[in-house]
Amino acid sequence: MPSSAEFDPAPGVAEETEPGLRRILAPNPSPMTFRGTNTYLLGTRDLAVIDPGPVSETHLQAILDAVLPGQRISHIIVTHAHLDHSPLAAGLSAATGAPVLGFGPADAGRSEVMTRLALTGLTEGGEGIDVAFSPDEALADGDILKGDGWSLEVLHTPGHIGNHICLGWGDRCFTADHVMGWASSLVSPPDGDLTDFMASCARLMTRDWRIFYPGHGAPVTDPEARLEWLMAHRRSREASVLKALSAGEATAARLAELIYTGTPAALLPAATRNVLAHLIDLHEKSLVSVDGDISAQARFRRL
């Protein structure tokens, strides 16, 4: 399997990653999506399309062209309602008649903490929520989806966003944006929740996975090591936030500047949202305080 640095497939080409599984790269590269969104086609007769991707006539045609004689698209599965994963589901469903399956609309699975903060005015950070997403069939944690020759287990893994799911396929797992090899996952409140993210990592750690197929980038060939790194990375960020607050109160944006010193300026807004996620988690643990409502502009202090 290629490393993230070597991962550079041609968009629109259906490439076999292992028997019964093909990947088509969507033409939407960016600093937040790496080479683009990975759309997976699982099966040899009944095809499950996992994460159709962004609105793109070119990508829609590439998916349809990948359907071989004797095959049909039977399931369209959306792992979460972000604009780089879910919007093309409607057009693909209209073209094939296959139902769209997902955990629920964009705010489904949102934690009580984030629901409360959203009601007080905390807004998302512009990471591209597909507010129009509404699956034909709502999935629940533990559901089993079956097609000719394949079976998928639905694992609700909130954290990156509340309605995020992973899909277990034997000893393999489609991890979407929860676990990727090229970067850590963005956690941006109120859609993202760091407490949920860590719990979802811990849940995935309880299984003996052989490989992860992420929503962006190359397959993760050592899932346990990657999960351990992600959890250690978050604990390290938490320590950095607390250390920076020892010098005095600060906003999430100021803390991001202090902590993410090597980050390009274009990615600092995303880093700020990650810091805000840590601050909310620390606030729930009574390790930091804030005057008034929690917001992106609020000043936090260490207790």
C-alpha positions as CSV (number, residue, x, y, z in Angstrom):
1,M,0.0,0.0,0.0
2,P,1.3,3.5,-0.8
3,S,2.2,5.9,2.0
4,S,0.4,9.2,2.2
5,A,3.3,10.9,0.6
6,E,3.2,8.5,-2.4
7,F,-0.6,8.6,-2.6
8,D,-1.5,10.4,-5.8
9,P,-4.1,8.5,-7.9
10,A,-5.7,10.0,-10.9
11,P,-9.2,11.4,-10.2
12,G,-12.1,9.6,-11.8
13,V,-10.3,6.2,-12.3
14,A,-11.7,3.2,-10.5
15,E,-8.7,1.4,-9.0
16,E,-9.0,-2.0,-7.2
17,T,-7.5,-1.8,-3.7
18,E,-8.3,-5.5,-3.0
19,P,-10.7,-8.1,-4.5
20,G,-14.2,-6.8,-4.4
21,L,-13.2,-3.2,-3.5
22,R,-12.5,-0.2,-5.8
23,R,-11.7,3.4,-5.1
24,I,-12.5,6.5,-7.2
25,L,-10.8,9.7,-6.2
26,A,-13.1,12.8,-6.5
27,P,-11.6,15.9,-8.2
28,N,-11.7,18.1,-5.0
29,P,-8.1,18.5,-3.7
30,S,-7.5,21.1,-1.0
31,P,-5.6,21.7,2.2
32,M,-8.5,20.1,4.1
33,T,-9.2,17.2,1.7
34,F,-5.7,16.2,0.6
35,R,-5.8,14.7,-2.9
36,G,-9.6,14.6,-2.7
37,T,-12.4,12.5,-1.4
38,N,-12.1,8.7,-1.7
39,T,-15.3,7.2,-3.0
40,Y,-15.4,3.4,-2.5
41,L,-17.3,0.8,-4.5
42,L,-17.8,-2.4,-2.6
43,G,-19.0,-5.6,-4.2
44,T,-19.0,-7.6,-7.4
45,R,-22.7,-7.6,-8.3
46,D,-24.6,-5.5,-5.8
47,L,-22.4,-2.4,-5.3
48,A,-22.3,-0.3,-2.2
49,V,-21.1,3.2,-3.0
50,I,-19.5,4.6,0.2
51,D,-19.3,8.4,0.3
52,P,-20.3,9.6,-3.2
53,G,-18.5,12.9,-2.6
54,P,-19.1,16.5,-3.5
55,V,-21.5,17.8,-6.2
56,S,-19.6,17.1,-9.4
57,E,-21.0,15.9,-12.8
58,T,-17.6,14.6,-13.7
59,H,-17.4,12.5,-10.5
60,L,-21.0,11.3,-10.9
61,Q,-20.2,10.1,-14.4
62,A,-17.0,8.4,-13.2
63,I,-19.0,6.4,-10.6
64,L,-21.7,5.4,-13.1
65,D,-19.0,4.4,-15.7
66,A,-17.5,2.1,-13.0
67,V,-20.6,0.0,-12.9
68,L,-19.8,-3.0,-15.1
69,P,-22.2,-5.3,-17.0
70,G,-24.1,-7.5,-14.5
71,Q,-23.6,-5.0,-11.7
72,R,-25.9,-2.5,-10.1
73,I,-25.6,0.1,-7.3
74,S,-27.8,-1.2,-4.5
75,H,-26.7,1.0,-1.6
76,I,-25.4,4.6,-1.3
77,I,-23.9,5.0,2.1
78,V,-22.8,8.4,3.5
79,T,-20.5,8.3,6.5
80,H,-21.2,11.9,7.5
81,A,-22.8,15.1,6.3
82,H,-19.9,17.2,5.1
83,L,-19.9,18.9,1.7
84,D,-17.0,16.8,0.5
85,H,-18.7,13.5,1.3
86,S,-22.5,13.6,1.0
87,P,-24.1,16.0,-1.5
88,L,-23.6,13.8,-4.6
89,A,-25.7,11.1,-2.9
90,A,-28.9,12.7,-4.2
91,G,-27.8,12.8,-7.8
92,L,-26.4,9.3,-7.7
93,S,-29.7,8.0,-6.2
94,A,-31.7,9.8,-8.9
95,A,-29.6,8.2,-11.6
96,T,-29.6,4.6,-10.1
97,G,-32.7,4.3,-7.9
98,A,-30.6,3.2,-5.0
99,P,-31.5,4.5,-1.5
100,V,-29.3,6.8,0.4
101,L,-28.3,5.5,3.9
102,G,-26.7,7.5,6.7
103,F,-26.9,8.0,10.5
104,G,-29.2,11.0,10.0
105,P,-29.1,14.7,9.1
106,A,-26.2,16.9,9.9
107,D,-27.1,17.5,13.6
108,A,-28.0,13.9,14.3
109,G,-25.8,12.3,17.0
110,R,-24.7,15.7,18.4
111,S,-23.7,15.4,22.1
112,E,-25.8,17.0,24.9
113,V,-22.9,19.4,25.6
114,M,-22.7,20.6,22.0
115,T,-26.5,20.8,21.7
116,R,-26.5,23.1,24.7
117,L,-23.7,25.2,23.3
118,A,-25.4,25.5,19.9
119,L,-28.5,26.8,21.6
120,T,-26.4,29.5,23.3
121,G,-25.1,30.7,20.0
122,L,-21.9,28.7,19.3
123,T,-21.6,28.3,15.5
124,E,-19.6,26.1,13.3
125,G,-16.4,27.3,11.7
126,G,-17.1,27.1,8.1
127,E,-15.9,23.5,7.5
128,G,-18.7,22.8,5.1
129,I,-21.8,21.2,6.8
130,D,-24.3,19.6,4.3
131,V,-27.4,21.0,6.1
132,A,-29.6,19.6,3.3
133,F,-28.5,16.0,3.8
134,S,-31.4,13.7,4.7
135,P,-31.0,10.0,4.1
136,D,-33.7,7.8,2.8
137,E,-32.9,5.3,5.5
138,A,-31.5,6.2,8.9
139,L,-28.9,3.8,10.2
140,A,-28.3,2.9,13.8
141,D,-25.2,1.8,15.6
142,G,-24.8,-2.0,15.2
143,D,-26.9,-2.3,12.0
144,I,-25.7,-4.8,9.5
145,L,-25.9,-3.9,5.8
146,K,-25.7,-6.8,3.3
147,G,-25.3,-7.1,-0.5
148,D,-24.4,-10.0,-2.7
149,G,-21.1,-11.2,-1.3
150,W,-20.5,-8.4,1.3
151,S,-21.6,-7.3,4.7
152,L,-21.0,-4.1,6.6
153,E,-21.4,-3.3,10.3
154,V,-22.4,0.2,11.2
155,L,-20.3,1.8,13.9
156,H,-21.5,5.2,15.2
157,T,-18.2,7.1,15.8
158,P,-19.1,10.7,16.7
159,G,-16.3,13.2,17.2
160,H,-15.4,14.7,13.8
161,I,-19.1,15.3,13.5
162,G,-22.1,13.9,15.5
163,N,-23.5,11.8,12.6
164,H,-20.2,10.2,11.6
165,I,-20.1,6.4,11.1
166,C,-17.4,3.9,10.3
167,L,-18.2,0.7,8.5
168,G,-16.7,-2.6,9.5
169,W,-16.0,-5.0,6.7
170,G,-14.6,-8.1,8.3
171,D,-11.2,-7.2,9.6
172,R,-11.2,-4.0,7.5
173,C,-12.9,-0.7,8.3
174,F,-14.0,2.3,6.3
175,T,-13.0,5.1,8.7
176,A,-14.0,8.1,6.7
177,D,-12.7,11.3,8.4
178,H,-12.3,9.8,11.9
179,V,-8.9,8.0,11.2
180,M,-6.7,9.1,8.3
181,G,-3.0,8.6,7.6
182,W,-2.2,11.9,6.1
183,A,-3.5,14.1,8.9
184,S,-5.4,14.1,12.2
185,S,-9.1,14.6,12.1
186,L,-10.6,18.1,12.4
187,V,-12.8,18.5,15.5
188,S,-14.8,21.7,15.2
189,P,-17.6,22.5,17.8
190,P,-20.5,22.4,17.9
191,D,-20.6,19.7,15.2
192,G,-17.4,18.1,16.4
193,D,-16.9,17.0,20.0
194,L,-13.4,16.0,21.4
195,T,-14.8,13.9,24.2
196,D,-16.8,11.9,21.7
197,F,-13.8,11.7,19.4
198,M,-11.6,10.2,22.0
199,A,-14.3,7.7,23.0
200,S,-14.8,6.7,19.4
201,C,-11.0,6.1,19.1
202,A,-11.1,4.0,22.2
203,R,-14.0,2.0,20.8
204,L,-12.1,1.3,17.5
205,M,-9.1,0.2,19.6
206,T,-11.1,-2.7,21.0
207,R,-11.2,-4.5,17.6
208,D,-8.4,-6.3,15.8
209,W,-8.4,-4.4,12.4
210,R,-6.1,-5.3,9.6
211,I,-6.5,-2.1,7.5
212,F,-8.4,1.2,7.5
213,Y,-9.8,2.7,4.3
214,P,-10.1,6.5,5.1
215,G,-12.1,9.2,3.4
216,H,-8.9,10.9,2.3
217,G,-5.5,9.6,1.6
218,A,-3.9,6.2,1.5
219,P,-5.1,3.1,3.4
220,V,-3.8,2.9,7.0
221,T,-1.9,-0.4,7.2
222,D,-1.2,-0.3,10.9
223,P,-4.6,0.7,12.5
224,E,-3.6,0.1,16.1
225,A,-0.5,2.3,15.8
226,R,-2.4,5.0,14.1
227,L,-5.2,5.1,16.7
228,E,-2.5,5.2,19.5
229,W,-0.9,8.1,17.7
230,L,-4.2,10.0,17.3
231,M,-5.0,9.6,21.0
232,A,-1.5,10.6,22.1
233,H,-1.6,13.5,19.8
234,R,-4.8,14.8,21.3
235,R,-3.4,14.3,24.9
236,S,-0.3,16.3,23.8
237,R,-2.4,19.1,22.4
238,E,-4.4,19.2,25.7
239,A,-1.1,19.6,27.6
240,S,0.0,22.4,25.3
241,V,-3.3,24.3,25.8
242,L,-3.0,24.0,29.6
243,K,0.7,25.1,29.5
244,A,-0.1,28.1,27.3
245,L,-3.0,29.1,29.6
246,S,-0.6,29.1,32.5
247,A,0.8,32.3,31.2
248,G,-2.6,34.0,31.3
249,E,-6.1,34.0,29.8
250,A,-6.4,33.8,26.0
251,T,-8.8,33.1,23.2
252,A,-8.8,30.0,21.1
253,A,-7.3,31.9,18.2
254,R,-4.4,33.2,20.3
255,L,-3.7,29.8,21.7
256,A,-3.7,28.3,18.2
257,E,-1.0,30.9,17.2
258,L,1.1,29.9,20.3
259,I,0.7,26.1,19.8
260,Y,0.6,25.6,16.0
261,T,3.8,27.5,15.3
262,G,4.6,25.6,12.1
263,T,1.2,25.7,10.6
264,P,0.5,27.7,7.4
265,A,-1.6,30.7,7.9
266,A,-4.4,29.3,5.7
267,L,-4.8,26.4,8.2
268,L,-4.8,28.4,11.4
269,P,-8.7,28.8,11.4
270,A,-9.0,25.0,11.4
271,A,-6.3,24.8,14.2
272,T,-8.3,27.4,16.1
273,R,-11.4,25.2,16.0
274,N,-9.4,22.2,17.2
275,V,-8.2,24.3,20.1
276,L,-11.7,25.4,20.9
277,A,-12.7,21.7,21.0
278,H,-10.0,21.1,23.6
279,L,-11.1,24.2,25.6
280,I,-14.7,22.9,25.7
281,D,-13.5,19.5,26.8
282,L,-11.3,21.1,29.5
283,H,-14.2,23.3,30.6
284,E,-16.4,20.2,31.1
285,K,-13.6,18.7,33.2
286,S,-13.5,21.9,35.3
287,L,-9.9,22.6,34.3
288,V,-10.5,25.9,32.6
289,S,-13.1,28.6,33.1
290,V,-14.6,31.3,30.9
291,D,-16.7,34.5,31.5
292,G,-20.1,34.3,29.8
293,D,-21.0,31.9,27.1
294,I,-18.4,29.7,25.4
295,S,-17.7,31.1,21.9
296,A,-14.8,31.3,19.4
297,Q,-14.0,34.8,20.8
298,A,-14.3,34.0,24.5
299,R,-11.3,34.3,26.8
300,F,-10.4,31.2,28.7
301,R,-8.3,30.9,31.9
302,R,-6.7,27.9,33.6
303,L,-8.2,26.8,37.0
